[in-house]
Amino acid sequence: MCVFCKIAKKEIPTEFLYEDDLTVAFRDIHPIAPVHVLVIPKKHIESVANITEVDERLMGRLILTAKKIADDLKISKEGYKLLIRVGEYGGQEVPHIHLHLIGGARLSEDIKPI
């Protein structure tokens, strides 16, 4: 079982900023901005490359959850970044879909052309 599945099942103690029937959200342990929250589905899906049409509602919920948390943390007015990494070249480190909500400061573009 992956680390995010263990967090979602409350086998690893983590303070949730949000939880519903499909998702949980918690602060990233290695934040890159003042606000850095991970929103994950409770259902294990390795990456965006593995989603199907069955997961359409779940993927929408991830985005709506991130929007709600941004509103709750009062970063919506200034703006924020939503990021989903896919696979090794995309920088995905944990094999479980997770959406990064990053904000609370002016963010630079972190993708450079090669």
BABA-728721 format. One record per residue: residue number from 1; residue in one letter; x, y, z of N, C-alpha, C, O, CB in turn. Coordinates in steps of 0.001 Angstrom, whole numbers, m for minus. Atoms other than C-alpha are relative to their C-alpha. Glycine has a CB too. Example, Ala and Ser with C-alpha at 12.3 -4.5 7.8 and 13.67 -1.06 7.14 Angstrom:
(pt 1, "a", (890, m1190, 0), (12300, m4500, 7800), (900, 1200, 0), (1936, 1181, 665), (m992, 27, 1246)),
(pt 2, "s", (m820, m1190, m60), (13670, m1060, 7140), (m770, 1090, 730), (m261, 2198, 899), (414, 462, m1415)),
% end
This chain:
(pt 1, "m", (856, m1178, 0), (0, 0, 0), (899, 1238, 0), (1873, 1301, 750), (m972, 0, 1235)),
(pt 2, "c", (m835, m1196, 115), (1409, 3408, m950), (m215, 939, 1189), (m1202, 829, 1917), (m300, 737, m1316)),
(pt 3, "v", (46, m919, m1136), (2087, 6184, 1551), (m1272, 860, m14), (m1836, 1123, 1048), (1240, 900, m5)),
(pt 4, "f", (1207, m833, 46), (m851, 8316, 328), (m1251, m811, 318), (m2195, m276, 898), (m142, 654, m1376)),
(pt 5, "c", (1122, 861, m400), (m3250, 5370, 680), (m28, m136, 1514), (m1097, m104, 2123), (106, m1398, m667)),
(pt 6, "k", (m81, 104, m1462), (m2028, 4980, 4264), (m459, 1291, 671), (m1126, 1249, 1705), (1434, m336, 436)),
(pt 7, "i", (457, m1283, m545), (m2592, 8694, 4902), (m1512, 102, m123), (m2188, 469, 839), (683, 1186, m726)),
(pt 8, "a", (1448, m80, 225), (m6093, 8556, 3380), (m777, m916, 939), (m1889, m589, 1354), (m326, m353, m1444)),
(pt 9, "k", (654, 961, m901), (m6937, 5533, 5554), (302, 290, 1472), (m98, m464, 2359), (441, m1423, m342)),
(pt 10, "k", (m356, m448, m1352), (m5569, 7376, 8622), (908, m988, 723), (897, m1069, 1952), (m1257, 223, 819)),
(pt 11, "e", (m991, 899, m584), (m2890, 4746, 9164), (1286, 746, 326), (2081, 296, 1151), (292, m1163, m949)),
(pt 12, "i", (m1103, m906, m308), (m299, 7539, 9146), (m645, 1286, 499), (m1388, 1927, m244), (942, 255, m1262)),
(pt 13, "p", (641, m1206, m553), (m1318, 10418, 11433), (363, 1247, m810), (1538, 1564, m999), (410, 196, 1472)),
(pt 14, "t", (m163, m1199, 813), (m1811, 13551, 9345), (m1170, 924, 291), (m2313, 477, 380), (84, m346, m1524)),
(pt 15, "e", (1080, m968, m213), (m3778, 16723, 9997), (m623, 331, m1352), (39, 882, m2231), (526, 1299, 708)),
(pt 16, "f", (705, m304, 1235), (m6374, 17019, 7251), (m540, 1419, 48), (m1141, 1836, 1038), (m1138, m1002, m241)),
(pt 17, "l", (629, m1303, 163), (m7324, 20470, 6062), (m1415, m172, m533), (m2268, 700, m370), (830, 893, m942)),
(pt 18, "y", (1302, 280, 596), (m10274, 18869, 4289), (m123, m1508, m186), (855, m2208, m451), (m181, 755, m1363)),
(pt 19, "e", (291, 1402, 300), (m11925, 15483, 3952), (m1457, m115, m400), (m2332, 489, 221), (317, m920, 1217)),
(pt 20, "d", (1364, 352, 373), (m15003, 14232, 2133), (m3, m1471, m401), (954, m2191, m113), (m537, 913, m1164)),
(pt 21, "d", (95, 1413, 345), (m16151, 10900, 735), (1007, m449, m1059), (1315, m1637, m1152), (m1380, m300, m477)),
(pt 22, "l", (m903, 354, 1087), (m13725, 11033, m2207), (1442, 463, 192), (2357, m143, m365), (m519, 563, m1262)),
(pt 23, "t", (m1322, m620, m65), (m10743, 13174, m1175), (421, 357, 1421), (m400, 447, 2334), (24, 1239, m854)),
(pt 24, "v", (m560, m611, m1206), (m8460, 14341, 1607), (1045, 1013, m449), (1607, 906, m1539), (623, m1082, 970)),
(pt 25, "a", (m1012, m1016, 292), (m6152, 17357, 1728), (813, 259, 1253), (280, 295, 2362), (m652, 1313, m514)),
(pt 26, "f", (m915, m230, m1111), (m3133, 18026, 3902), (1201, 787, m514), (1447, 854, m1718), (448, m1348, 651)),
(pt 27, "r", (m1166, m806, 368), (m29, 20209, 3946), (1151, m898, m468), (1386, m1974, 83), (453, 872, 1195)),
(pt 28, "d", (m1174, 703, 508), (2996, 19075, 1950), (1098, 68, 1060), (1297, 1117, 1674), (487, 613, m1359)),
(pt 29, "i", (m1050, m10, m1022), (5857, 18049, 4253), (1265, 718, m478), (2144, 1027, 327), (343, m1428, 408)),
(pt 30, "h", (m1124, m754, 553), (8340, 19787, 1915), (m555, 1165, m828), (m458, 1154, m2055), (926, m922, m874)),
(pt 31, "p", (655, m1085, 740), (6550, 23039, 1015), (990, 841, m806), (2134, 1059, m405), (m760, 896, 961)),
(pt 32, "i", (m814, m885, 839), (7865, 25229, m1784), (m564, 1417, m17), (m58, 2284, m730), (82, m547, m1429)),
(pt 33, "a", (631, m1321, m110), (5627, 28197, m908), (m689, 54, 1363), (m846, m980, 2013), (m1033, 264, m1186)),
(pt 34, "p", (689, m100, m1291), (3838, 29536, 2185), (m1222, m915, 111), (m1491, m1466, 1179), (m425, 1426, 235)),
(pt 35, "v", (1101, 954, 40), (780, 27507, 1161), (379, m1077, m1013), (595, m795, m2192), (m1370, 700, m377)),
(pt 36, "h", (m281, 1138, 883), (1514, 24061, m255), (m785, m1185, 558), (m377, m1827, 1525), (1563, m318, m88)),
(pt 37, "v", (930, 1025, m454), (m1327, 21586, 123), (m99, m1077, m1068), (m92, m779, m2262), (m1398, 605, 311)),
(pt 38, "l", (239, 1107, 918), (m1757, 18150, m1431), (m1448, m442, 131), (m1943, m661, 1237), (969, m1182, 279)),
(pt 39, "v", (1365, 523, 45), (m5238, 17056, m2468), (97, m1342, m707), (566, m1432, m1841), (m1007, 994, m740)),
(pt 40, "i", (m117, 1340, 571), (m5484, 13315, m3046), (m1350, m705, 16), (m2185, m448, 884), (1043, m828, 769)),
(pt 41, "p", (1200, 829, m65), (m8240, 10893, m3927), (209, m1123, 1017), (1328, m1601, 1202), (m346, m582, m1398)),
(pt 42, "k", (m84, 1155, m900), (m9018, 8204, m1363), (219, m1285, m802), (848, m2229, m323), (m1283, m115, 860)),
(pt 43, "k", (m187, 1144, 904), (m9131, 5754, m4272), (1427, 35, m534), (1915, 1087, m947), (m1040, 24, m1180)),
(pt 44, "h", (m1364, 56, 547), (m5679, 4594, m5345), (m49, m16, m1526), (m608, m920, m2146), (755, m1251, 528)),
(pt 45, "i", (m239, m57, 1443), (m4888, 5659, m8889), (1438, 481, m120), (1792, 1523, 434), (m1044, 964, m774)),
(pt 46, "e", (m1426, m307, 39), (m1201, 5709, m9757), (303, 1372, m582), (1084, 2122, 5), (720, m1045, m794)),
(pt 47, "s", (m284, m1309, 614), (m1204, 8738, m12081), (m1124, 357, m964), (m2031, m440, m1207), (1377, m11, m744)),
(pt 48, "v", (984, m431, 999), (m3237, 10721, m14580), (14, m958, m1189), (m1010, m1156, m1843), (291, 1452, m471)),
(pt 49, "a", (m106, 958, 1110), (m1977, 8221, m17153), (m888, m1227, 215), (m1155, m1973, m727), (1455, m442, m177)),
(pt 50, "n", (805, 1175, m318), (m4127, 5607, m15387), (m1484, 298, 206), (m2251, m617, 510), (542, m649, 1225)),
(pt 51, "i", (1420, m301, m213), (m7453, 7456, m15124), (m826, m460, m1193), (m331, m600, m2311), (m208, 1508, 240)),
(pt 52, "t", (949, 369, 1047), (m10511, 6396, m17080), (m1210, 912, 128), (m1267, 1752, 1025), (m415, m1512, 102)),
(pt 53, "e", (1222, m807, m63), (m13893, 7953, m17772), (m730, m190, 1329), (m1447, 711, 1765), (m931, m359, m1162)),
(pt 54, "v", (614, 270, m1300), (m15073, 6362, m14502), (501, 1002, 1050), (m199, 1288, 2022), (303, m1449, 450)),
(pt 55, "d", (m630, m895, m969), (m12734, 8786, m12682), (m287, 1479, m254), (263, 2341, 432), (1480, m223, m5)),
(pt 56, "e", (275, m1384, 366), (m14145, 11948, m14274), (m512, 818, 1191), (m26, 1925, 1423), (m1013, 44, m1134)),
(pt 57, "r", (549, m713, m1160), (m16155, 12970, m11182), (1084, 217, 1066), (1183, 1294, 1654), (m1194, m787, 604)),
(pt 58, "l", (m1061, m74, m989), (m13214, 12241, m8895), (1020, 1084, m363), (1444, 1850, 502), (692, m1356, 131)),
(pt 59, "m", (m985, m999, 419), (m10824, 14389, m10925), (m575, 1416, 131), (139, 2343, 512), (448, m262, m1457)),
(pt 60, "g", (654, m1292, m210), (m13319, 17259, m10892), (m40, 366, 1470), (127, 1531, 1832), (m1410, m20, m566)),
(pt 61, "r", (42, m244, m1442), (m13622, 16877, m7135), (1354, 481, 510), (1408, 1341, 1389), (m424, m1273, 748)),
(pt 62, "l", (m1324, m464, m428), (m9844, 17279, m6736), (143, 1504, m234), (636, 2229, 630), (1113, m766, m754)),
(pt 63, "i", (m125, m1424, 326), (m10008, 20664, m8460), (m933, 842, 868), (m521, 1885, 1377), (m306, 240, m1489)),
(pt 64, "l", (937, m750, m848), (m13118, 21824, m6567), (463, 39, 1458), (264, 1037, 2151), (m1400, m619, m84)),
(pt 65, "t", (m537, 29, m1361), (m11508, 20757, m3291), (1142, 1002, 127), (1215, 1736, 1113), (485, m1424, 372)),
(pt 66, "a", (m1105, m963, m24), (m8376, 22759, m4119), (m538, 1433, 16), (m21, 2279, 745), (929, m211, m1220)),
(pt 67, "k", (603, m1342, 26), (m10535, 25805, m4919), (m572, 358, 1364), (m388, 1482, 1833), (m1105, 82, m1073)),
(pt 68, "k", (575, m249, m1319), (m12370, 25478, m1594), (1092, 305, 1022), (954, 1230, 1823), (m831, m1205, 458)),
(pt 69, "i", (m1093, m218, m946), (m9111, 25234, 349), (672, 1346, m263), (1012, 2066, 676), (1034, m1142, m94)),
(pt 70, "a", (m580, m1316, 336), (m7667, 28235, m1522), (m876, 1118, 553), (m363, 2103, 1084), (159, 159, m1538)),
(pt 71, "d", (924, m986, m563), (m10779, 30193, m527), (139, 40, 1524), (239, 1117, 2111), (m1462, m327, m403)),
(pt 72, "d", (m102, 87, m1459), (m10532, 28980, 3093), (1301, 613, 518), (1317, 1247, 1573), (m98, m1456, 447)),
(pt 73, "l", (m1308, m518, m417), (m6828, 29920, 3278), (243, 1428, m492), (1316, 1997, m291), (1109, m912, m512)),
(pt 74, "k", (m20, m1395, 449), (m7582, 33306, 1689), (1149, 318, m967), (1806, 1353, m851), (93, 910, 1197)),
(pt 75, "i", (m1005, m262, 1036), (m5203, 32981, m1264), (m629, 134, m1384), (79, 321, m2373), (1043, m1114, m14)),
(pt 76, "s", (672, m31, 1301), (m7829, 33051, m4023), (149, 1338, m714), (370, 1372, m1924), (m1465, m314, 173)),
(pt 77, "k", (m33, m1333, 627), (m7763, 36803, m4643), (1330, 247, m716), (1349, 757, m1836), (m233, 1096, 1059)),
(pt 78, "e", (m1324, m239, 591), (m4009, 36930, m5307), (370, m1048, m1043), (1138, m771, m1964), (1058, 25, 1089)),
(pt 79, "g", (m279, 1067, 960), (m3902, 33627, m7165), (835, m1116, 593), (1435, m972, 1658), (700, 561, m1202)),
(pt 80, "y", (m713, 1194, m452), (m2329, 30218, m6823), (252, m892, m1203), (m243, m640, m2301), (m803, m762, 1102)),
(pt 81, "k", (m324, 955, 1064), (m978, 27329, m8861), (m562, m1363, 379), (m472, m1784, 1532), (1543, m82, m239)),
(pt 82, "l", (403, 1400, m148), (m2525, 23878, m9320), (920, m812, m899), (1125, m468, m2063), (m1528, m226, m371)),
(pt 83, "l", (m975, 784, 739), (m80, 21208, m10416), (m227, m1485, 248), (m345, m1925, 1392), (1430, 401, 393)),
(pt 84, "i", (11, 1459, m99), (m377, 17501, m11148), (1175, m498, m832), (1255, m236, m2032), (m1376, m623, m496)),
(pt 85, "r", (m1155, 569, 700), (2844, 15728, m12041), (m352, m1429, m426), (m1044, m2149, 293), (1288, 20, 910)),
(pt 86, "v", (315, 1323, 545), (2667, 12578, m14196), (1294, m700, m395), (2021, m238, m1275), (m962, 112, m1223)),
(pt 87, "g", (m1135, 834, 359), (5370, 9934, m14294), (1353, 595, 349), (1457, 1718, 843), (m43, m280, m1444)),
(pt 88, "e", (m1377, m371, m350), (9121, 10121, m13864), (430, 1317, m641), (956, 2190, 48), (955, m1104, m419)),
(pt 89, "y", (m433, m1225, 671), (9772, 12819, m16472), (m832, 1207, 415), (m384, 2347, 292), (m73, m178, m1504)),
(pt 90, "g", (843, m1087, m495), (6896, 14864, m15076), (307, 380, 1440), (m258, 1336, 1970), (m1447, m384, m117)),
(pt 91, "g", (m409, m305, m1359), (8513, 14794, m11644), (m866, m624, 1080), (m768, m239, 2246), (14, 1453, 182)),
(pt 92, "q", (857, 649, m999), (5940, 12559, m9932), (850, m890, 887), (1543, m1780, 394), (m1128, m826, m678)),
(pt 93, "e", (m819, 759, m940), (7561, 11144, m6787), (m780, m1085, 729), (m205, m2110, 1095), (614, 932, 1003)),
(pt 94, "v", (830, 993, m684), (4653, 9268, m5156), (m986, m572, m1020), (m1705, 190, m1667), (m757, 632, 1233)),
(pt 95, "p", (877, 605, 1004), (2742, 6772, m7337), (m1468, m48, 450), (m2046, m1124, 603), (482, m1406, m321)),
(pt 96, "h", (1409, m173, m365), (m713, 8063, m6317), (m340, 1420, m452), (347, 2366, m70), (m268, m226, 1583)),
(pt 97, "i", (361, m1341, 484), (m2455, 10985, m8054), (m73, 957, 1171), (m671, 654, 2204), (m1350, m23, m765)),
(pt 98, "h", (120, m1059, m989), (m2030, 14166, m6068), (107, 1343, m692), (945, 1561, m1567), (1077, m136, 1097)),
(pt 99, "l", (50, m1347, 557), (m2849, 17740, m6896), (655, 937, 1013), (267, 973, 2180), (m1481, 441, m323)),
(pt 100, "h", (m662, m987, m847), (m537, 20419, m5497), (m754, 1318, m100), (m1005, 1808, m1201), (1493, 181, m409)),
(pt 101, "l", (542, m1358, m91), (m2194, 23668, m4374), (1121, 830, 589), (1507, 631, 1741), (m1335, 78, 882)),
(pt 102, "i", (m1183, m760, m392), (638, 26191, m4181), (m322, 1484, m92), (m797, 1950, m1128), (1225, m360, m893)),
(pt 103, "g", (280, m1433, 23), (291, 29858, m3223), (492, 699, 1248), (1338, 189, 1983), (m1478, 239, m164)),
(pt 104, "g", (m387, m792, m1152), (617, 32532, m605), (1178, 913, m274), (1612, 1638, 620), (322, m896, 1139)),
(pt 105, "a", (m1103, m853, 422), (3427, 34279, m2521), (m9, 49, m1523), (m650, m777, m2173), (1377, m524, 549)),
(pt 106, "r", (m123, m59, 1464), (4250, 35350, m6070), (796, m1211, m451), (1881, m1478, 67), (688, 1335, m475)),
(pt 107, "l", (m636, 1235, 458), (5145, 32173, m7940), (662, 203, m1354), (107, 850, m2242), (m1025, m1137, m80)),
(pt 108, "s", (m685, m74, 1288), (7679, 31891, m10724), (m321, m1251, m802), (m814, m2244, m268), (1536, 155, 189)),
(pt 109, "e", (183, 1156, 868), (7455, 29553, m13654), (1163, m959, 259), (2322, m555, 164), (m73, 422, m1518)),
(pt 110, "d", (m1062, 939, m340), (9390, 26393, m12731), (308, m1000, m1108), (1076, m1938, m896), (m367, m740, 1243)),
(pt 111, "i", (m248, 910, 1117), (9354, 24670, m16138), (842, 764, m1027), (410, 1776, m1577), (m1355, m530, m636)),
(pt 112, "k", (m922, m650, 925), (12282, 25593, m18324), (152, m872, m1252), (219, m2097, m1154), (1387, 251, 678)),
(pt 113, "p", (m233, 801, 1223), (12721, 24551, m21964), (1413, m578, m1), (2336, m2, 576), (m221, 865, m1277)),
(pt 114, "i", (m1346, 595, 100), (15632, 22214, m22733), (635, 333, m1322), (1765, m79, m1586), (m55, m1519, 177)),
% end
